[in-house]
């Protein structure tokens, strides 16, 4: 499915145009045409955390929507990484000439570094430059598992909590 998405986008993209235009084409395809969207109604629904469910329902959390974006960008060989801001997760397009942040939870809204800093401060979080550093695949999985663990703790689901605790320990190594 991801290969198909990337193949469709490959036909539409001209990599010689400015990055903003490339990102807008990707955003139009994923969010307007395919109807992927962030679930702000049921943010604590564990179904929003599972990638396979995201592909089926087209609704998810910021991390999974970013993961979708990252996996497609990798297939297109675009310089896009995940960025784990406090309280949010974004994608960043980084080239020698430009740096653009993509808020995939809100339809691919394009942001500047200054807007990212402002967003963190509005959440009454402390901003640190390391917040804008690329996140490894392991850290993405760790963050997804931690989010699921928190949700299942709130739901008092002991079997799920124990399973995710094992994942968290393994990923933290």
Long-range contacts (C-beta under 8 A, 24 or more apart in sequence): 1-55, 2-68, 2-71, 2-72, 2-75, 3-75, 5-29, 5-30, 5-34, 5-72, 6-72, 6-75, 6-76, 9-72, 9-76, 10-76, 13-76, 18-98, 19-93, 19-95, 19-97, 19-98, 19-100, 20-98, 20-100, 20-110, 22-78, 22-93, 23-93, 23-100, 23-102, 23-108, 23-110, 24-108, 24-110, 26-69, 26-72, 26-73, 26-108, 27-102, 27-107, 27-108, 30-68, 30-69, 30-72, 30-104, 30-108, 31-107, 31-108, 32-107, 34-58, 36-60, 36-65, 36-68, 37-107, 38-62, 38-65, 38-104, 38-105, 38-106, 38-107, 40-105, 44-151, 44-154, 45-151, 46-148, 46-151, 46-152, 46-155, 46-160, 49-144, 49-147, 49-148, 49-151, 61-105, 61-147, 62-88, 62-89, 62-90, 62-103, 62-104, 62-105, 63-89, 63-140, 63-143, 63-144, 63-147, 64-144, 65-104, 65-105, 66-90, 66-91, 66-104, 66-140, 67-140, 68-104, 69-102, 69-104, 69-108, 81-134, 81-135, 82-134, 82-135, 82-140, 83-116, 83-131, 83-132, 83-133, 83-134, 83-135, 84-131, 84-135, 84-139, 84-140, 84-143, 85-116, 85-119, 85-120, 85-131, 85-132, 86-120, 86-123, 86-125, 86-126, 86-127, 86-131, 87-120, 87-123, 87-125, 88-119, 88-123, 89-135, 89-143, 90-116, 92-132, 92-134, 138-171, 141-167, 141-171, 142-168, 142-171, 142-172, 145-171
